[in-house]
Amino acid sequence: MRKAEIKRKTAETDVALTLDLDGTGKSDVQSGLGFLDHMLTLFARHGRFDLTLTCAGDTQVDGHHSAEDVGICLGQAFRDALGDKKGIARYGDTALPMDEALILTAADISGRAYLACELDIPSQKVGDFDTELVAEFWAAFVRSAGITLHIRQLSGMNSHHIIEGVFKSAARTLRKAVALDPALGDEVPSTKGTL
């Protein structure tokens, strides 16, 4: 049962999240940020993760706190759901085309948090969403999850397509990395014996 439930309340946000790594891609996402809801719905579908999320945040200020805290909670859910990480593939990568955009992601569920994010998003906003929050979301995610994640934009001119490519590619990469490898059985995929 690779599932997790996270609740996090601060003076800025109140987040409740459930995650099932072995789901079918069902989601119910209400972050308070319409574009982020769209991205997380795609993330769940392409990762085959079941995800429910509510976030009541100080969006009257801007979307920063909500995007960051949702990233923190989703990362913590991945960490908790993976447990001791026995039998996981550990690594994953995906080159994903989204019309003119091409996004490469690669992940290592290493226990070491690191984000390399090379994006050139042409607009400052998509709808009401500040595009700089894409990197903030993923930085918060990797810190909480203990995952190394590389995100690289190989091409792209449309901001929506670039960001959508990031979330779809990351979902498919993480789906590969968290997959159980029958050849590993109860082994932790590391010479150290722990991740």
N, CA, C and O of each residue as an XYZ file, in Angstrom:
780
protein
N       0.858     -1.186      0.000
C       0.000      0.000      0.000
C       0.892      1.233      0.000
O       1.274      1.733      1.058
N       1.217      1.715     -1.182
C       2.119      2.867     -1.287
C       1.277      4.132     -1.380
O       1.107      4.730     -2.442
N       0.762      4.507     -0.218
C      -0.136      5.653     -0.117
C       0.357      6.584      0.974
O       1.098      6.174      1.868
N      -0.059      7.843      0.894
C       0.290      8.814      1.927
C      -0.815      9.847      2.044
O      -1.526     10.150      1.086
N      -0.931     10.369      3.239
C      -1.857     11.474      3.510
C      -1.084     12.552      4.243
O      -0.428     12.282      5.250
N      -1.161     13.769      3.738
C      -0.401     14.893      4.287
C      -1.360     16.020      4.626
O      -2.258     16.349      3.850
N      -1.155     16.607      5.800
C      -1.869     17.827      6.170
C      -0.832     18.825      6.666
O       0.039     18.498      7.472
N      -0.947     20.040      6.168
C       0.011     21.085      6.547
C      -0.723     22.410      6.639
O      -1.340     22.868      5.677
N      -0.645     23.017      7.820
C      -1.328     24.299      8.031
C      -0.324     25.309      8.554
O       0.383     25.069      9.533
N      -0.281     26.456      7.867
C       0.567     27.567      8.300
C      -0.292     28.824      8.325
O      -1.494     28.768      8.068
N       0.326     29.947      8.634
C      -0.396     31.219      8.600
C      -0.742     31.628      7.170
O      -1.554     32.529      6.957
N      -0.114     30.953      6.174
C      -0.311     31.320      4.774
C      -1.162     30.336      3.988
O      -1.858     30.725      3.050
N      -1.110     29.049      4.371
C      -1.851     28.030      3.616
C      -2.375     26.942      4.546
O      -1.889     26.756      5.661
N      -3.377     26.236      4.049
C      -3.923     25.053      4.725
C      -4.094     23.998      3.635
O      -5.005     24.080      2.811
N      -3.199     23.000      3.644
C      -3.144     22.010      2.578
C      -3.514     20.634      3.118
O      -3.056     20.236      4.189
N      -4.345     19.911      2.371
C      -4.647     18.503      2.657
C      -4.470     17.743      1.349
O      -4.990     18.149      0.309
N      -3.730     16.633      1.408
C      -3.364     15.916      0.195
C      -3.339     14.419      0.461
O      -2.863     13.984      1.510
N      -3.848     13.629     -0.475
C      -3.667     12.181     -0.435
C      -3.057     11.757     -1.766
O      -3.348     12.333     -2.814
N      -2.199     10.730     -1.697
C      -1.491     10.238     -2.875
C      -1.437      8.721     -2.834
O      -1.129      8.128     -1.800
N      -1.738      8.098     -3.966
C      -1.566      6.662     -4.140
C      -0.665      6.479     -5.357
O      -1.059      6.785     -6.483
N       0.550      5.978     -5.122
C       1.503      5.802     -6.210
C       1.074      4.728     -7.195
O       1.521      4.725     -8.343
N       0.218      3.823     -6.763
C      -0.204      2.701     -7.602
C      -1.655      2.848     -8.026
O      -2.418      1.881     -8.029
N      -2.022      4.064     -8.380
C      -3.399      4.356     -8.753
C      -3.643      4.200    -10.239
O      -2.928      3.482    -10.939
N      -4.673      4.893    -10.701
C      -5.060      4.842    -12.114
C      -5.041      6.227    -12.765
O      -5.405      6.373    -13.931
N      -4.619      7.236    -12.010
C      -4.559      8.586    -12.557
C      -5.752      9.455    -12.209
O      -5.946     10.519    -12.797
N      -6.559      8.999    -11.243
C      -7.711      9.804    -10.807
C      -7.230     10.972     -9.960
O      -6.276     10.852     -9.192
N      -7.912     12.111    -10.116
C      -7.516     13.268     -9.316
C      -8.711     14.157     -9.010
O      -9.698     14.201     -9.744
N      -8.579     14.855     -7.907
C      -9.504     15.915     -7.514
C      -8.636     16.994     -6.883
O      -8.259     16.894     -5.716
N      -8.322     18.023     -7.657
C      -7.319     19.002     -7.262
C      -7.962     20.383     -7.174
O      -8.559     20.861     -8.139
N      -7.837     21.018     -6.009
C      -8.364     22.368     -5.789
C      -7.329     23.161     -4.995
O      -7.421     23.302     -3.775
N      -6.347     23.669     -5.725
C      -5.237     24.380     -5.084
C      -5.525     25.851     -4.858
O      -4.793     26.521     -4.130
N      -6.592     26.365     -5.478
C      -6.854     27.801     -5.451
C      -6.190     28.531     -6.601
O      -6.386     29.733     -6.777
N      -5.388     27.792     -7.401
C      -4.704     28.349     -8.567
C      -5.120     27.506     -9.772
O      -4.683     26.364     -9.917
N      -5.953     28.064    -10.622
C      -6.550     27.299    -11.709
C      -5.543     26.621    -12.615
O      -5.725     25.461    -12.983
N      -4.483     27.326    -12.979
C      -3.490     26.735    -13.871
C      -2.735     25.605    -13.185
O      -2.434     24.592    -13.815
N      -2.424     25.768    -11.897
C      -1.756     24.695    -11.150
C      -2.667     23.485    -11.032
O      -2.194     22.351    -11.113
N      -3.971     23.701    -10.840
C      -4.921     22.577    -10.822
C      -4.828     21.790    -12.122
O      -4.789     20.560    -12.110
N      -4.793     22.504    -13.240
C      -4.689     21.866    -14.557
C      -3.403     21.048    -14.659
O      -3.428     19.914    -15.138
N      -2.284     21.610    -14.214
C      -1.000     20.915    -14.286
C      -0.972     19.682    -13.385
O      -0.445     18.643    -13.781
N      -1.528     19.784    -12.188
C      -1.515     18.639    -11.267
C      -2.482     17.550    -11.697
O      -2.255     16.373    -11.417
N      -3.554     17.928    -12.373
C      -4.463     16.938    -12.944
C      -3.748     16.149    -14.033
O      -3.872     14.927    -14.101
N      -2.998     16.846    -14.887
C      -2.190     16.185    -15.910
C      -1.108     15.316    -15.276
O      -0.852     14.201    -15.730
N      -0.480     15.832    -14.231
C       0.568     15.094    -13.528
C       0.028     13.767    -13.001
O       0.659     12.725    -13.180
N      -1.128     13.800    -12.356
C      -1.731     12.582    -11.821
C      -2.050     11.599    -12.944
O      -1.768     10.405    -12.835
N      -2.633     12.103    -14.012
C      -3.044     11.235    -15.114
C      -1.849     10.563    -15.786
O      -1.864      9.356    -16.030
N      -0.820     11.348    -16.083
C       0.330     10.800    -16.798
C       1.237      9.964    -15.901
O       1.969      9.103    -16.390
N       1.194     10.210    -14.602
C       1.957      9.390    -13.666
C       1.201      8.169    -13.178
O       1.778      7.287    -12.542
N      -0.103      8.116    -13.480
C      -0.991      7.059    -12.968
C      -1.021      7.090    -11.436
O      -1.125      6.057    -10.774
N      -0.926      8.314    -10.895
C      -1.027      8.524     -9.452
C      -2.441      8.981     -9.132
O      -2.987      9.830     -9.837
N      -3.042      8.438     -8.089
C      -4.307      8.972     -7.597
C      -3.978     10.102     -6.623
O      -3.201      9.922     -5.685
N      -4.576     11.258     -6.858
C      -4.217     12.457     -6.105
C      -5.459     13.242     -5.744
O      -6.272     13.564     -6.610
N      -5.607     13.550     -4.466
C      -6.612     14.529     -4.038
C      -5.869     15.642     -3.310
O      -4.908     15.400     -2.579
N      -6.336     16.860     -3.528
C      -5.646     18.011     -2.963
C      -6.611     19.155     -2.764
O      -7.396     19.488     -3.653
N      -6.548     19.753     -1.591
C      -7.193     21.043     -1.358
C      -6.150     21.966     -0.727
O      -5.343     21.548      0.104
N      -6.190     23.216     -1.140
C      -5.308     24.221     -0.557
C      -6.090     25.518     -0.427
O      -6.579     26.065     -1.416
N      -6.199     25.997      0.789
C      -6.750     27.330      1.047
C      -5.556     28.218      1.367
O      -4.952     28.099      2.433
N      -5.221     29.107      0.440
C      -4.029     29.919      0.611
C      -4.300     31.396      0.459
O      -5.404     31.813      0.109
N      -3.273     32.180      0.727
C      -3.387     33.645      0.667
C      -3.192     34.128     -0.772
O      -2.290     34.913     -1.063
N      -4.055     33.641     -1.659
C      -3.945     33.996     -3.076
C      -4.291     35.462     -3.332
O      -4.043     35.967     -4.427
N      -4.859     36.152     -2.345
C      -5.080     37.587     -2.501
C      -3.739     38.325     -2.529
O      -3.652     39.445     -3.034
N      -2.690     37.691     -1.983
C      -1.334     38.246     -2.068
C      -0.767     37.896     -3.440
O      -0.502     38.773     -4.263
N      -0.588     36.615     -3.665
C      -0.227     36.046     -4.968
C      -0.231     34.533     -4.803
O      -0.656     34.026     -3.764
N       0.237     33.804     -5.817
C       0.172     32.341     -5.766
C       1.386     31.666     -5.184
O       1.440     30.438     -5.116
N       2.375     32.455     -4.758
C       3.662     31.880     -4.349
C       3.535     30.885     -3.203
O       4.005     29.752     -3.307
N       2.903     31.303     -2.114
C       2.827     30.430     -0.944
C       2.050     29.153     -1.242
O       2.428     28.074     -0.787
N       0.969     29.272     -2.001
C       0.168     28.090     -2.325
C       0.958     27.127     -3.203
O       0.980     25.928     -2.929
N       1.604     27.627     -4.250
C       2.373     26.754     -5.140
C       3.513     26.069     -4.393
O       3.743     24.872     -4.564
N       4.222     26.828     -3.567
C       5.340     26.263     -2.821
C       4.863     25.222     -1.810
O       5.453     24.146     -1.705
N       3.806     25.532     -1.071
C       3.346     24.608     -0.035
C       2.708     23.354     -0.622
O       2.803     22.279     -0.031
N       2.059     23.479     -1.776
C       1.555     22.283     -2.468
C       2.741     21.422     -2.899
O       2.687     20.198     -2.779
N       3.806     22.039     -3.397
C       5.014     21.291     -3.755
C       5.618     20.589     -2.564
O       6.032     19.434     -2.670
N       5.678     21.267     -1.426
C       6.188     20.656     -0.191
C       5.367     19.430      0.177
O       5.919     18.373      0.481
N       4.057     19.573      0.148
C       3.171     18.474      0.558
C       3.228     17.304     -0.420
O       3.222     16.148      0.002
N       3.282     17.589     -1.717
C       3.367     16.508     -2.698
C       4.701     15.775     -2.553
O       4.744     14.549     -2.648
N       5.774     16.504     -2.326
C       7.070     15.864     -2.100
C       7.068     14.993     -0.863
O       7.583     13.876     -0.889
N       6.496     15.489      0.219
C       6.411     14.696      1.459
C       5.573     13.446      1.249
O       5.890     12.388      1.793
N       4.509     13.556      0.467
C       3.667     12.396      0.175
C       4.448     11.339     -0.599
O       4.326     10.148     -0.315
N       5.251     11.765     -1.575
C       6.094     10.805     -2.305
C       7.055     10.122     -1.343
O       7.195      8.899     -1.372
N       7.717     10.896     -0.494
C       8.676     10.320      0.451
C       7.985      9.299      1.360
O       8.488      8.193      1.556
N       6.843      9.674      1.904
C       6.142      8.780      2.831
C       5.628      7.526      2.123
O       5.746      6.420      2.650
N       5.060      7.701      0.933
C       4.492      6.562      0.206
C       5.566      5.571     -0.227
O       5.293      4.376     -0.333
N       6.784      6.051     -0.476
C       7.869      5.171     -0.912
C       8.485      4.380      0.235
O       9.125      3.353      0.011
N       8.293      4.854      1.455
C       8.797      4.115      2.617
C      10.288      3.848      2.523
O      11.076      4.776      2.338
N      10.690      2.563      2.651
C      12.114      2.216      2.633
C      12.674      2.089      1.218
O      13.864      1.830      1.041
N      11.830      2.269      0.224
C      12.217      2.276     -1.202
C      12.682      0.916     -1.709
O      13.329      0.841     -2.753
N      12.371     -0.138     -1.005
C      12.761     -1.472     -1.456
C      12.070     -1.813     -2.774
O      10.863     -1.626     -2.928
N      12.857     -2.311     -3.712
C      12.314     -2.825     -4.956
C      11.977     -1.806     -6.021
O      11.486     -2.177     -7.087
N      12.227     -0.525     -5.764
C      11.865      0.491     -6.775
C      12.930      0.567     -7.868
O      14.096      0.240     -7.642
N      12.514      0.999     -9.044
C      13.455      1.166    -10.160
C      14.480      2.251     -9.856
O      15.613      2.172    -10.331
N      14.116      3.238     -9.095
C      14.932      4.352     -8.628
C      15.140      5.442     -9.666
O      15.000      6.621     -9.341
N      15.468      5.091    -10.903
C      15.752      6.074    -11.946
C      14.634      6.118    -12.975
O      13.941      5.127    -13.205
N      14.471      7.279    -13.586
C      13.540      7.421    -14.694
C      13.904      8.634    -15.516
O      14.500      9.584    -15.008
N      13.545      8.603    -16.785
C      13.755      9.770    -17.639
C      12.729      9.742    -18.764
O      12.253      8.683    -19.172
N      12.401     10.934    -19.254
C      11.415     11.082    -20.321
C      11.733     12.314    -21.153
O      11.977     13.395    -20.617
N      11.728     12.137    -22.464
C      11.739     13.276    -23.383
C      10.316     13.378    -23.924
O       9.842     12.476    -24.615
N       9.642     14.475    -23.609
C       8.229     14.597    -23.945
C       7.982     15.783    -24.869
O       8.316     16.917    -24.524
N       7.392     15.529    -26.054
C       7.008     16.630    -26.934
C       5.615     17.141    -26.583
O       4.697     16.355    -26.345
N       5.469     18.436    -26.552
C       4.165     19.077    -26.373
C       4.079     20.138    -27.460
O       4.452     21.292    -27.252
N       3.577     19.728    -28.630
C       3.584     20.575    -29.820
C       5.017     21.032    -30.115
O       5.888     20.192    -30.340
N       5.278     22.324    -30.119
C       6.619     22.803    -30.461
C       7.602     22.677    -29.298
O       8.809     22.823    -29.490
N       7.100     22.410    -28.107
C       7.950     22.291    -26.925
C       8.449     20.857    -26.777
O       7.721     19.898    -27.032
N       9.697     20.734    -26.364
C      10.278     19.429    -26.063
C      10.968     19.537    -24.711
O      11.880     20.342    -24.525
N      10.517     18.714    -23.776
C      11.000     18.787    -22.398
C      11.625     17.457    -22.005
O      11.035     16.395    -22.204
N      12.815     17.529    -21.452
C      13.506     16.357    -20.931
C      13.510     16.420    -19.406
O      13.878     17.439    -18.821
N      13.102     15.328    -18.768
C      13.235     15.224    -17.317
C      13.938     13.914    -16.985
O      13.793     12.919    -17.695
N      14.696     13.932    -15.905
C      15.367     12.733    -15.401
C      15.361     12.807    -13.883
O      15.594     13.868    -13.304
N      15.092     11.673    -13.242
C      14.992     11.648    -11.779
C      15.772     10.490    -11.189
O      15.910      9.431    -11.801
N      16.273     10.716     -9.996
C      16.914      9.693     -9.172
C      16.304      9.805     -7.784
O      16.441     10.830     -7.116
N      15.634      8.748     -7.357
C      15.067      8.738     -6.002
C      16.198      8.317     -5.070
O      16.286      7.167     -4.639
N      17.038      9.265     -4.782
C      18.335      9.029     -4.156
C      18.359      9.329     -2.664
O      19.274      8.899     -1.960
N      17.368     10.058     -2.176
C      17.438     10.577     -0.817
C      18.149     11.923     -0.764
O      18.213     12.563      0.286
N      18.683     12.345     -1.906
C      19.393     13.626     -1.982
C      18.561     14.599     -2.805
O      18.259     14.340     -3.970
N      18.200     15.695     -2.207
C      17.354     16.687     -2.876
C      18.212     17.591     -3.745
O      19.131     18.256     -3.269
N      17.885     17.597     -5.036
C      18.592     18.493     -5.945
C      17.699     18.764     -7.145
O      17.112     17.844     -7.715
N      17.600     20.028     -7.523
C      16.847     20.413     -8.707
C      17.756     21.168     -9.664
O      18.376     22.163     -9.290
N      17.831     20.687    -10.908
C      18.451     21.430    -12.000
C      17.317     21.758    -12.965
O      16.773     20.864    -13.613
N      16.964     23.022    -13.063
C      15.788     23.427    -13.844
C      16.212     24.485    -14.851
O      16.473     25.632    -14.491
N      16.278     24.084    -16.118
C      16.681     24.993    -17.181
C      15.488     25.226    -18.107
O      15.251     24.464    -19.045
N      14.752     26.286    -17.826
C      13.571     26.637    -18.604
C      13.693     28.072    -19.097
O      14.225     28.942    -18.407
N      13.194     28.298    -20.290
C      13.138     29.644    -20.850
C      11.675     29.898    -21.233
O      11.277     29.740    -22.386
N      10.896     30.295    -20.230
C       9.460     30.506    -20.423
C       9.268     31.955    -20.864
O       9.615     32.876    -20.125
N       8.715     32.166    -22.071
C       8.688     33.527    -22.614
C       7.809     34.529    -21.878
O       8.137     35.714    -21.836
N       6.695     34.077    -21.295
C       5.795     35.038    -20.645
C       5.909     34.941    -19.131
O       6.282     33.903    -18.586
N       5.584     36.033    -18.467
C       5.638     36.065    -17.006
C       4.412     35.422    -16.375
O       4.444     35.025    -15.210
N       3.324     35.318    -17.147
C       2.089     34.744    -16.625
C       1.446     33.838    -17.669
O       1.549     34.075    -18.872
N       0.786     32.799    -17.181
C      -0.164     32.031    -17.985
C      -1.482     32.162    -17.243
O      -1.638     31.619    -16.149
N      -2.421     32.870    -17.825
C      -3.621     33.233    -17.076
C      -3.209     34.092    -15.896
O      -2.523     35.098    -16.073
N      -3.620     33.708    -14.687
C      -3.240     34.426    -13.471
C      -2.012     33.824    -12.794
O      -1.597     34.288    -11.731
N      -1.432     32.797    -13.403
C      -0.344     32.045    -12.780
C       1.009     32.640    -13.170
O       1.306     32.799    -14.353
N       1.825     32.967    -12.165
C       3.177     33.473    -12.405
C       4.071     32.317    -12.841
O       4.234     31.346    -12.102
N       4.644     32.415    -14.020
C       5.412     31.289    -14.558
C       6.680     30.992    -13.746
O       7.187     29.871    -13.797
N       7.194     31.966    -13.006
C       8.367     31.702    -12.169
C       8.047     30.708    -11.049
O       8.954     30.158    -10.425
N       6.760     30.481    -10.799
C       6.366     29.537     -9.748
C       6.561     28.084    -10.160
O       6.499     27.190     -9.316
N       6.794     27.839    -11.439
C       7.073     26.464    -11.874
C       8.335     25.961    -11.172
O       8.325     24.882    -10.579
N       9.404     26.724    -11.235
C      10.657     26.329    -10.580
C      10.492     26.283     -9.066
O      11.058     25.405     -8.414
N       9.726     27.214     -8.494
C       9.495     27.205     -7.043
C       8.769     25.938     -6.606
O       9.111     25.339     -5.587
N       7.765     25.531     -7.381
C       7.016     24.310     -7.075
C       7.937     23.094     -7.064
O       7.924     22.307     -6.118
N       8.742     22.942     -8.130
C       9.593     21.759     -8.221
C      10.719     21.789     -7.203
O      11.136     20.734     -6.725
N      11.225     22.970     -6.857
C      12.251     23.066     -5.813
C      11.689     22.597     -4.475
O      12.349     21.859     -3.743
N      10.472     23.026     -4.161
C       9.825     22.592     -2.917
C       9.577     21.088     -2.939
O       9.766     20.407     -1.931
N       9.154     20.575     -4.086
C       8.894     19.138     -4.233
C      10.145     18.312     -3.961
O      10.109     17.386     -3.152
N      11.256     18.639     -4.632
C      12.459     17.811     -4.473
C      13.020     17.900     -3.060
O      13.525     16.908     -2.534
N      12.940     19.079     -2.435
C      13.438     19.211     -1.059
C      12.681     18.286     -0.116
O      13.283     17.641      0.742
N      11.378     18.220     -0.272
C      10.574     17.386      0.622
C      10.653     15.907      0.269
O      10.595     15.051      1.152
N      10.785     15.606     -1.020
C      10.789     14.212     -1.461
C      12.156     13.552     -1.317
O      12.241     12.328     -1.220
N      13.231     14.351     -1.304
C      14.564     13.767     -1.316
C      14.864     13.137     -2.671
O      15.408     12.035     -2.750
N      14.507     13.842     -3.721
C      14.668     13.351     -5.091
C      15.564     14.312     -5.859
O      15.457     15.530     -5.709
N      16.447     13.756     -6.683
C      17.204     14.554     -7.646
C      16.381     14.621     -8.922
O      15.980     13.590     -9.461
N      16.129     15.831     -9.406
C      15.311     16.008    -10.603
C      15.964     17.017    -11.530
O      16.286     18.135    -11.130
N      16.154     16.604    -12.770
C      16.642     17.499    -13.812
C      15.491     17.791    -14.764
O      14.801     16.881    -15.222
N      15.296     19.066    -15.055
C      14.274     19.516    -16.006
C      14.981     20.390    -17.029
O      15.614     21.386    -16.680
N      14.868     20.009    -18.286
C      15.540     20.791    -19.322
C      14.594     21.014    -20.497
O      14.000     20.073    -21.023
N      14.470     22.252    -20.888
C      13.687     22.623    -22.073
C      14.604     22.554    -23.289
O      15.566     23.316    -23.392
N      14.303     21.641    -24.208
C      15.109     21.500    -25.413
C      14.600     22.400    -26.532
O      15.375     22.845    -27.378
N      13.288     22.668    -26.535
C      12.712     23.637    -27.469
C      11.375     24.091    -26.912
O      10.858     23.499    -25.964
N      10.811     25.145    -27.502
C       9.507     25.627    -27.071
C       9.406     27.129    -27.121
O      10.347     27.843    -26.776
N       8.233     27.612    -27.563
C       7.980     29.050    -27.651
C       6.715     29.447    -26.916
O       6.560     30.609    -26.540
N       5.795     28.490    -26.701
C       4.516     28.777    -26.065
C       4.616     28.428    -24.581
O       4.899     27.284    -24.227
N       4.386     29.403    -23.726
C       4.569     29.215    -22.280
C       3.709     28.086    -21.732
O       4.179     27.276    -20.933
N       2.452     28.029    -22.157
C       1.549     26.973    -21.688
C       2.101     25.605    -22.088
O       2.133     24.690    -21.266
N       2.529     25.460    -23.324
C       3.050     24.181    -23.797
C       4.305     23.772    -23.041
O       4.470     22.602    -22.697
N       5.188     24.727    -22.782
C       6.429     24.429    -22.064
C       6.113     23.902    -20.668
O       6.638     22.865    -20.261
N       5.264     24.606    -19.938
C       4.956     24.202    -18.559
C       4.190     22.889    -18.540
O       4.461     22.026    -17.705
N       3.240     22.728    -19.448
C       2.498     21.476    -19.514
C       3.440     20.322    -19.826
O       3.297     19.234    -19.267
N       4.399     20.549    -20.714
C       5.398     19.526    -21.015
C       6.207     19.145    -19.791
O       6.531     17.974    -19.595
N       6.538     20.137    -18.961
C       7.294     19.865    -17.735
C       6.514     18.931    -16.818
O       7.058     17.935    -16.342
N       5.252     19.241    -16.567
C       4.471     18.435    -15.627
C       4.191     17.038    -16.172
O       4.219     16.065    -15.419
N       3.919     16.927    -17.476
C       3.685     15.607    -18.069
C       4.961     14.780    -18.073
O       4.939     13.598    -17.728
N       6.072     15.396    -18.462
C       7.338     14.680    -18.507
C       7.763     14.234    -17.111
O       8.182     13.092    -16.924
N       7.656     15.130    -16.132
C       8.026     14.777    -14.758
C       7.158     13.636    -14.232
O       7.652     12.748    -13.537
N       5.877     13.659    -14.558
C       4.975     12.596    -14.113
C       5.411     11.250    -14.665
O       5.474     10.264    -13.931
N       5.710     11.207    -15.949
C       6.105      9.945    -16.578
C       7.466      9.472    -16.071
O       7.695      8.272    -15.916
N       8.361     10.415    -15.816
C       9.668     10.077    -15.251
C       9.520      9.499    -13.849
O      10.130      8.480    -13.524
N       8.712     10.148    -13.023
C       8.518      9.655    -11.654
C       7.775      8.327    -11.638
O       8.037      7.476    -10.788
N       6.853      8.149    -12.573
C       6.158      6.860    -12.686
C       7.165      5.732    -12.915
O       7.056      4.667    -12.308
N       8.145      5.967    -13.791
C       9.185      4.969    -14.046
C      10.050      4.745    -12.796
O      10.363      3.607    -12.445
N      10.425      5.830    -12.139
C      11.345      5.739    -11.011
C      10.729      5.045     -9.795
O      11.428      4.336     -9.070
N       9.428      5.242     -9.565
C       8.788      4.621     -8.390
C       8.283      3.218     -8.686
O       7.850      2.512     -7.776
N       8.333      2.805     -9.951
C       7.820      1.485    -10.324
C       8.583      0.389     -9.581
O       9.788      0.497     -9.357
N       7.874     -0.650     -9.209
C       8.495     -1.792     -8.551
C       9.105     -2.700     -9.616
O       8.447     -3.069    -10.589
N      10.362     -3.050     -9.414
C      11.096     -3.919    -10.332
C      11.102     -5.329     -9.755
O      11.768     -5.573     -8.748
N      10.372     -6.266    -10.371
C      10.291     -7.623     -9.825
C      11.660     -8.281     -9.646
O      11.823     -9.131     -8.769
N      12.638     -7.903    -10.459
C      13.972     -8.490    -10.347
C      14.669     -8.092     -9.046
O      15.562     -8.796     -8.575
N      14.259     -6.967     -8.470
C      14.898     -6.481     -7.243
C      14.313     -7.105     -5.982
O      14.994     -7.196     -4.961
N      13.060     -7.533     -6.047
C      12.431     -8.088     -4.854
C      12.441     -7.089     -3.717
O      11.909     -5.987     -3.847
N      13.052     -7.473     -2.591
C      13.126     -6.611     -1.408
C      14.424     -5.814     -1.333
O      14.715     -5.197     -0.308
N      15.198     -5.822     -2.402
C      16.457     -5.092     -2.386
C      16.220     -3.590     -2.493
O      15.309     -3.135     -3.184
N      17.054     -2.838     -1.799
C      17.115     -1.387     -1.996
C      18.114     -1.151     -3.126
O      19.237     -1.648     -3.053
N      17.739     -0.404     -4.175
C      18.622     -0.249     -5.328
C      19.787      0.706     -5.079
O      19.875      1.778     -5.677
N      20.686      0.284     -4.175
C      21.858      1.082     -3.843
C      22.903      0.173     -3.219
O      22.566     -0.719     -2.440
N      24.169      0.391     -3.554
C      25.251     -0.396     -2.931
C      25.372     -0.069     -1.451
O      25.933     -0.856     -0.689
N      24.853      1.084     -1.032
C      24.898      1.453      0.390
C      23.886      0.660      1.214
O      24.026      0.529      2.430
N      22.855      0.129      0.529
C      21.809     -0.620      1.233
C      20.689      0.258      1.744
O      19.757     -0.235      2.380
N      20.765      1.558      1.476
C      19.718      2.480      1.901
C      19.681      3.657      0.938
O      20.684      4.007      0.317
N      18.523      4.248      0.830
C      18.353      5.456      0.014
C      17.721      6.545      0.885
O      17.482      7.655      0.409
